[in-house]
């Protein structure tokens, strides 16, 4: 089964399409490292919601700055959903 990190990483590559060969790790920052703009971030959050069948509230989306933040948000919402 695909890990949350691998699924998020695949979505990042699909949505943001990094222009450089950047190694995507949990510490990779969307704006500084991947050169994502606000539309990229919007489409990424939308893609995460669709891929994982979750709803990321606006307040939580504003706290997503790194790949690790995205993975943690998805894992938390999936855990809450299954509880």
C-alpha positions, -999 to 999 in steps of 0.1 A, spaced: 0 0 0 12 35 -9 23 56 21 7 90 27 41 106 20 45 88 -14 9 98 -24 14 134 -14 48 135 -32 32 121 -64 5 147 -62 30 175 -57 49 164 -88 16 163 -108 3 197 -96 33 219 -90 56 203 -117 88 214 -101 110 231 -127 143 219 -112 154 185 -100 145 190 -64 146 161 -40 112 162 -23 115 154 14 93 161 45 113 193 50 108 206 14 90 239 15 64 247 -12 72 283 -18 109 285 -12 121 251 -25 94 242 -51 86 278 -62 49 272 -58 26 302 -61 -8 306 -44 -27 289 -73 -3 259 -70 -10 257 -33 -48 260 -39 -47 232 -65 -25 211 -42 -49 214 -12 -79 207 -36 -60 176 -49 -53 163 -14 -90 166 -5 -100 148 -36 -73 121 -35 -79 112 2 -116 120 3 -111 145 31 -119 182 37 -90 204 47 -104 235 64 -90 269 53 -74 275 87 -55 241 84 -45 248 47 -29 281 58 -6 261 81 7 238 53 42 251 44 62 219 39 56 185 25 57 172 61 29 196 71 8 183 42 14 147 52 6 154 89 -26 173 79 -38 144 57 -29 118 83 -47 137 111 -79 142 90 -79 105 79 -75 94 115 -104 117 126 -125 104 97 -120 67 107 -127 74 144 
